Each structure stands twice: as C-alpha cells, then as structure tokens.
Amino acid sequence: NQSNMIEKGIAGPIGAALGPDGVPVYSPTRDPGFYNTVSSASSFAMWCADIPGNMRVSGVTIPFTTNSDGTFSYNNPAFFPIDNQGFGTEGFGHNYHFTAQFHASFTYSPGQMFSIISDDDSFVFINHKLAIDAGGIHGTLGGSIDLSTLSLTTGGVYDLDIFYAERNRFGAALEMSTNILLPEPATGALLACAASLLLMSSTRGRRVA
C-alpha cells in the first residue's frame, strides 16, 4: 500500500519565495506533526538540477480539457509521461522516480483559482511565492488557492510555477484545474540521470485570449 508520509515544509512555509534560480529552496523545518523524508539541501536541489550526464527526452505534452463551466483541467490517475524513455522502466512496469516543472505567465483578474492533486509531491508558486504545498510521499493529496488572497493587481502579469515529484513505485497521479488562461500547447523536455531521477520541464496551460 501507498505510505502516506505527508511532508509540509520541504520548500518552506506558505509564502516562501523561489530561489534566484527559479526553483524551490530547501527548508529543514517541517510543520509540526509531519514527516521529514528529505534530509538535506543538496539532495533536494537534485530534483530541479540539470546534472551533467543526464539524458534529455523532449516532446512531452500535457493536454488540458476545456470544460463547460469555463475551467481548464488535466486529470491523469496514472501519470507516467516518460514510460519507455530516458532510462526506461528498469523492470518496474513504469518509469518511476521523476520530477516535473511547469512554468507560465498569466494576467490576473478577480475570481481566478488554481487547484492541484498529486501523487507524490507538488508545489505551486504564484508570483514566486509558495501558494500550495502538497509535499511528501503519499497517495493523492492536494490543495486549492483563491488568487484573490494573494494581493495581486488586476491586469498585472504574474508567473505560475508548478513542481512535481514522483518518489515511490506505488503509483503516480496528477490533476490540475484552473480558470486562468495560460499559454499553450503544454510541451516539454525531460532529463534523466543514472540514479533514476528524472526531470521534465514544460510550459503549461491555455492560450491567452
């Protein structure tokens, strides 16, 4: 069975800023009562690093569905976008142990929201600040953010940065829903290292009208 080692605080508390290189900054402090499965800044940095000797796989796509209520969604309960790529499945049925990054800019308007559910970790940064923390080795877990709580300016252009990690061999899932208009198509490249840490970088979402 999937172990639920929920780990709030890997990337800092809600409101923590991205680092100068545009990726999350490791925090050794966990919210009270939560696990600590990432023990060092150096190991956490590997999640987002372009390590020499990695393999690169390109052409990964994340298709979004346009819904009748004006939202856009992606729902994949078996999120294995790189099966048979990189180092392959290594005898495990799927290509586990990978990380993903999604980056886009959007124009803020009142009423916007974003939600994510993931297995395992996901971190959502808006305007370079942590807005949703679903860190840890766990089954499907996530959160939502009402952008009106973030002190954004109507008409202002802001960055949306999403980081995902699959750290176990029990499954992988990713679900996202939003009414934010973002660039499309969602395509990306993937990096794989000999330790089976896989990194996919991708643009994200829908075209601004």
C-alpha positions, -999 to 999 in steps of 0.1 A, spaced: 0 0 0 10 36 -5 27 51 25 13 85 34 43 104 46 29 139 42 57 164 45 47 200 48 75 225 46 101 210 23 100 242 2 94 264 32 62 277 47 33 291 26 45 324 12 82 312 9 99 326 -22 115 307 -51 153 309 -52 172 332 -75 175 303 -100 137 300 -101 133 267 -82 122 259 -46 146 265 -18 150 236 7 139 242 43 149 218 71 119 228 91 87 207 88 52 218 100 45 201 134 34 165 131 46 160 95 74 137 82 109 146 71 119 124 42 142 149 25 172 155 48 195 179 30 195 209 7 219 191 -17 195 161 -22 165 184 -27 185 205 -52 189 174 -74 151 174 -80 155 205 -102 191 203 -114 204 198 -149 230 173 -138 259 166 -163 255 132 -179 217 132 -177 196 121 -207 172 145 -223 138 134 -237 117 161 -255 82 163 -268 63 156 -236 28 171 -237 2 178 -210 -32 182 -227 -58 202 -210 -96 199 -214 -118 229 -218 -149 225 -196 -184 239 -200 -180 260 -168 -151 279 -182 -124 260 -164 -95 240 -178 -85 207 -164 -60 179 -166 -67 146 -148 -44 117 -151 -47 90 -124 -17 71 -140 7 100 -147 37 82 -164 46 106 -192 80 92 -198 75 54 -199 100 37 -222 120 69 -224 152 80 -207 164 50 -187 132 31 -194 110 13 -169 140 -6 -154 118 -36 -148 92 -19 -127 64 -16 -153 65 22 -154 92 48 -154 90 59 -118 112 84 -99 109 116 -119 103 153 -113 84 178 -134 83 215 -138 56 237 -154 62 274 -160 39 301 -174 28 337 -171 -7 349 -168 -27 381 -165 -45 383 -132 -82 391 -130 -105 387 -99 -121 353 -95 -92 332 -106 -84 300 -89 -60 271 -92 -62 236 -77 -39 206 -78 -40 170 -66 -8 148 -69 9 116 -60 36 123 -48 48 159 -41 36 190 -57 44 227 -50 26 256 -66 42 290 -67 23 321 -78 42 354 -81 73 335 -70 57 326 -36 46 292 -24 8 290 -26 1 253 -23 22 227 -5 14 190 -12 48 177 -3 57 142 8 55 106 -3 17 100 -4 -14 89 -23 -34 116 -40 -33 148 -20 -35 185 -29 -50 219 -24 -66 249 -39 -58 286 -40 -81 316 -45 -58 341 -61 -78 370 -46 -60 361 -13 -25 368 -28 -27 407 -31 -23 406 -69 -31 436 -90 -59 433 -116 -43 434 -151 -8 426 -137 12 398 -153 25 371 -129 44 338 -130 29 304 -122 55 278 -114 45 242 -106 69 215 -93 60 178 -91 79 147 -79 72 110 -82 92 93 -54 77 59 -50 67 28 -70 30 25 -59 15 49 -85 17 84 -99 -12 108 -104 -16 145 -114 -48 165 -116 -50 203 -122 -79 226 -125 -80 264 -131 -99 292 -148 -66 310 -156 -59 315 -193 -23 303 -199 -2 298 -230 -4 265 -249 4 239 -260 19 222 -230 51 206 -243 83 198 -226 117 182 -223 129 156 -199 162 149 -182 171 116 -167 201 107 -146 217 74 -137 201 74 -103 167 73 -120 159 109 -110 140 123 -140 134 160 -147 107 172 -171 104 209 -178 73 221 -195 53 252 -205 17 249 -194 -20 257 -199 -42 276 -223 -37 305 -247 -44 340 -235 -73 353 -255 
